[in-house]
Amino acid sequence: MFVGFVFDWYRTLRRWRGWGPALTFAGDILFSSLALLLLAFFLQRANFLAFRLYAFIGVVVGLLLYLRILSRKVTHFALRSYGVFDGMSRLVGSAIAQMIGAVAWLMHPFYEVLSWLSILLYRFGQAVFLEAARSGRRKAASWWEEHFPPHRDG
């Protein structure tokens, strides 16, 4: 019955999301692997992995009973819960986007002042230090030439 429950959740998720054929195939392979592991776990717990016919008949009868009695209710509940989760995630996402927008709006004047100050400091540094850097480079090059003249053969 547990495998049927997991299958219903997987089936409703697949229908709700509208997966294409390739993703559906990959999901079916993944679900089949998970179902096999679940069945092996339950068979190991019940029969110590003694594969007897009654174990497989019990699995099939349990699945059929689940599909007949509980499957519709679980499917309905799963689809409704997906809708609730989707609505809540959109609500939370829009609230976060609005908070980020509010913070950006509040920070805009400070950003403008900082932008203006950074341009001012850049221009100030350019005016004051650029000529000093250029003359310093010439002075360093002349000092280097004076102390380490190039070797000339001749």
The 8 nearest C-alpha neighbors of each residue, nearest first, counted from 0:
[[1, 3, 62, 2, 61, 65, 4, 58],
 [0, 2, 4, 3, 5, 37, 62, 6],
 [3, 1, 5, 4, 0, 6, 34, 37],
 [2, 4, 6, 0, 1, 5, 62, 7],
 [3, 5, 1, 7, 2, 6, 0, 8],
 [6, 4, 2, 8, 3, 7, 9, 1],
 [7, 5, 3, 9, 4, 8, 10, 2],
 [8, 6, 10, 4, 9, 5, 74, 11],
 [7, 9, 5, 11, 6, 10, 12, 77],
 [8, 10, 6, 12, 7, 11, 13, 5],
 [11, 9, 7, 13, 12, 8, 6, 14],
 [12, 10, 14, 8, 13, 9, 15, 7],
 [13, 11, 15, 9, 14, 10, 16, 8],
 [12, 14, 10, 11, 16, 15, 18, 17],
 [15, 13, 11, 17, 12, 16, 10, 18],
 [14, 16, 12, 13, 17, 11, 78, 81],
 [15, 17, 13, 14, 18, 12, 11, 19],
 [18, 16, 14, 15, 13, 19, 12, 23],
 [17, 19, 16, 22, 23, 13, 20, 14],
 [18, 20, 22, 21, 23, 17, 24, 13],
 [19, 21, 23, 22, 24, 18, 25, 17],
 [22, 20, 24, 23, 19, 25, 18, 26],
 [21, 23, 25, 24, 19, 20, 18, 26],
 [22, 24, 26, 20, 21, 25, 18, 19],
 [25, 23, 27, 21, 22, 26, 20, 28],
 [24, 26, 22, 28, 27, 23, 29, 21],
 [25, 27, 29, 23, 28, 24, 30, 22],
 [28, 26, 30, 24, 29, 25, 31, 23],
 [29, 27, 31, 25, 26, 30, 32, 24],
 [28, 30, 26, 32, 27, 31, 25, 33],
 [31, 29, 33, 27, 32, 28, 34, 26],
 [32, 30, 34, 28, 33, 29, 27, 35],
 [33, 31, 35, 29, 30, 34, 28, 36],
 [32, 34, 30, 36, 35, 31, 37, 29],
 [35, 33, 37, 31, 36, 32, 30, 38],
 [34, 36, 32, 38, 33, 37, 31, 39],
 [35, 37, 39, 33, 34, 38, 40, 32],
 [38, 36, 34, 40, 39, 35, 33, 41],
 [39, 37, 41, 35, 40, 36, 42, 34],
 [38, 40, 42, 36, 37, 41, 43, 35],
 [41, 39, 37, 43, 38, 42, 36, 44],
 [40, 42, 44, 38, 43, 39, 45, 37],
 [43, 41, 39, 45, 44, 40, 46, 48],
 [42, 44, 47, 48, 40, 41, 46, 45],
 [43, 45, 41, 42, 47, 46, 40, 48],
 [44, 46, 42, 43, 41, 47, 48, 40],
 [47, 45, 48, 49, 43, 42, 44, 50],
 [46, 48, 43, 49, 44, 45, 42, 50],
 [49, 47, 43, 46, 42, 50, 39, 44],
 [48, 50, 46, 47, 51, 43, 42, 54],
 [51, 49, 48, 54, 52, 46, 55, 42],
 [52, 50, 54, 53, 49, 55, 46, 48],
 [51, 53, 55, 54, 56, 50, 57, 49],
 [52, 54, 56, 55, 51, 57, 50, 58],
 [55, 53, 57, 52, 56, 51, 58, 50],
 [54, 56, 58, 57, 52, 53, 59, 51],
 [55, 57, 53, 59, 58, 54, 60, 52],
 [58, 56, 54, 60, 55, 59, 61, 53],
 [59, 57, 55, 61, 56, 60, 62, 54],
 [58, 60, 62, 56, 61, 57, 63, 55],
 [61, 59, 63, 57, 62, 58, 56, 64],
 [62, 60, 64, 58, 59, 0, 63, 57],
 [63, 61, 65, 59, 0, 60, 64, 3],
 [62, 64, 60, 66, 65, 61, 67, 59],
 [65, 63, 67, 61, 62, 66, 68, 60],
 [64, 66, 62, 69, 68, 63, 67, 0],
 [65, 67, 70, 63, 64, 68, 69, 62],
 [68, 66, 64, 65, 63, 69, 70, 71],
 [67, 69, 65, 66, 64, 70, 71, 72],
 [70, 68, 65, 72, 71, 66, 73, 67],
 [69, 71, 66, 73, 72, 74, 65, 68],
 [72, 70, 74, 73, 69, 75, 68, 66],
 [71, 73, 75, 74, 69, 70, 76, 68],
 [72, 74, 76, 70, 75, 71, 77, 69],
 [75, 73, 77, 71, 72, 76, 7, 70],
 [76, 74, 72, 78, 73, 77, 71, 79],
 [75, 77, 73, 79, 74, 78, 80, 72],
 [78, 76, 74, 80, 79, 75, 73, 81],
 [77, 79, 81, 75, 80, 76, 74, 11],
 [80, 78, 82, 76, 81, 77, 75, 83],
 [79, 81, 83, 77, 82, 78, 76, 84],
 [82, 80, 84, 78, 83, 79, 85, 77],
 [81, 83, 85, 79, 80, 84, 86, 78],
 [82, 84, 80, 86, 85, 81, 87, 79],
 [85, 83, 81, 87, 86, 82, 88, 80],
 [86, 84, 82, 88, 83, 87, 81, 89],
 [87, 85, 83, 89, 84, 88, 82, 90],
 [86, 88, 90, 84, 89, 85, 83, 91],
 [87, 89, 91, 85, 90, 86, 92, 84],
 [90, 88, 92, 86, 87, 91, 93, 85],
 [89, 91, 87, 93, 88, 92, 86, 94],
 [90, 92, 94, 88, 89, 93, 87, 95],
 [93, 91, 89, 95, 94, 90, 88, 96],
 [92, 94, 96, 90, 95, 91, 89, 97],
 [95, 93, 91, 97, 92, 96, 90, 98],
 [94, 96, 98, 92, 97, 93, 91, 99],
 [97, 95, 93, 99, 94, 98, 100, 92],
 [98, 96, 100, 94, 95, 99, 93, 101],
 [99, 97, 101, 95, 100, 96, 94, 102],
 [98, 100, 96, 102, 97, 101, 103, 95],
 [99, 101, 97, 103, 98, 102, 104, 96],
 [102, 100, 104, 98, 103, 99, 97, 105],
 [101, 103, 105, 99, 104, 100, 106, 98],
 [104, 102, 100, 106, 101, 105, 107, 99],
 [105, 103, 101, 107, 102, 106, 100, 108],
 [106, 104, 102, 103, 107, 101, 108, 109],
 [105, 107, 103, 109, 104, 108, 102, 110],
 [106, 108, 110, 104, 109, 105, 103, 111],
 [109, 107, 111, 110, 106, 112, 105, 104],
 [110, 108, 112, 106, 111, 107, 113, 105],
 [109, 111, 107, 113, 108, 112, 114, 106],
 [110, 112, 114, 108, 109, 113, 115, 107],
 [113, 111, 115, 109, 114, 110, 116, 108],
 [114, 112, 116, 110, 115, 111, 117, 109],
 [113, 115, 111, 117, 112, 116, 110, 118],
 [114, 116, 112, 118, 113, 117, 119, 111],
 [117, 115, 119, 113, 118, 114, 120, 112],
 [116, 118, 120, 114, 119, 115, 113, 121],
 [119, 117, 121, 115, 116, 120, 122, 114],
 [120, 118, 116, 122, 117, 121, 123, 115],
 [121, 119, 123, 117, 122, 118, 124, 116],
 [120, 122, 118, 124, 119, 123, 125, 117],
 [121, 123, 125, 119, 124, 120, 126, 118],
 [124, 122, 120, 126, 125, 121, 119, 127],
 [125, 123, 121, 127, 128, 122, 126, 120],
 [124, 126, 122, 129, 123, 128, 127, 121],
 [127, 125, 123, 124, 128, 129, 122, 130],
 [128, 126, 124, 125, 129, 123, 130, 131],
 [127, 129, 131, 124, 125, 130, 132, 126],
 [130, 128, 132, 125, 131, 127, 126, 133],
 [129, 131, 133, 132, 128, 134, 127, 126],
 [132, 130, 128, 134, 129, 133, 135, 127],
 [131, 133, 135, 129, 130, 134, 128, 136],
 [132, 134, 130, 136, 135, 131, 129, 137],
 [135, 133, 137, 131, 136, 132, 130, 138],
 [136, 134, 132, 138, 133, 137, 131, 139],
 [135, 137, 139, 133, 134, 138, 132, 140],
 [136, 138, 134, 140, 135, 139, 141, 133],
 [139, 137, 135, 141, 136, 140, 142, 134],
 [140, 138, 142, 136, 137, 141, 135, 143],
 [139, 141, 143, 137, 138, 142, 136, 144],
 [140, 142, 144, 138, 143, 139, 145, 137],
 [143, 141, 145, 139, 140, 144, 138, 146],
 [142, 144, 140, 146, 141, 145, 147, 139],
 [145, 143, 148, 141, 147, 142, 146, 140],
 [144, 146, 142, 143, 147, 148, 141, 140],
 [147, 145, 143, 144, 148, 142, 141, 149],
 [148, 146, 144, 143, 145, 149, 142, 150],
 [147, 149, 144, 145, 146, 150, 143, 151],
 [148, 150, 151, 147, 144, 145, 146, 152],
 [151, 149, 148, 152, 147, 153, 144, 146],
 [152, 150, 153, 149, 148, 147, 144, 145],
 [153, 151, 150, 149, 148, 147, 144, 145],
 [152, 151, 150, 149, 148, 147, 144, 145]]
